[in-house]
Amino acid sequence: MPPIHYQTQIQNIDHLGLVAGMCKELGIADHIDRRAPKVSNDWNVSNGESVVGMIINGLGFTGRAKVRSVLQY
């Protein structure tokens, strides 16, 4: 049986996994969504998810797989 070769890709995201985890643990998106709920079902993300995305982008998540900007609210 021939050996199996796997291709591995490692990406350094520094502290951003911790930031995203703390945002989730603190319930930042949920808190914002309770205060400012979505007004349209046409939106793909909630207001809270948008704010968490802006926090992560603002802290330097600017690599190739960056969080997409929401152009239309």
Stockholm file with secondary structure:
# STOCKHOLM 1.0

chainA/1-73         MPPIHYQTQIQNIDHLGLVAGMCKELGIADHIDRRAPKVSNDWNVSNGESVVGMIINGLGFTGRAKVRSVLQY
#=GR chainA/1-73 SS CCCCCCCCCCCCCTTHHHHHHHHHHHTHHHHHHHHSCCSCTTCSSCHHHHHHHHHHHHTTCCSTTCCCCCCCC
#=GC SS_cons        CCCCCCCCCCCCCTTHHHHHHHHHHHTHHHHHHHHSCCSCTTCSSCHHHHHHHHHHHHTTCCSTTCCCCCCCC
//
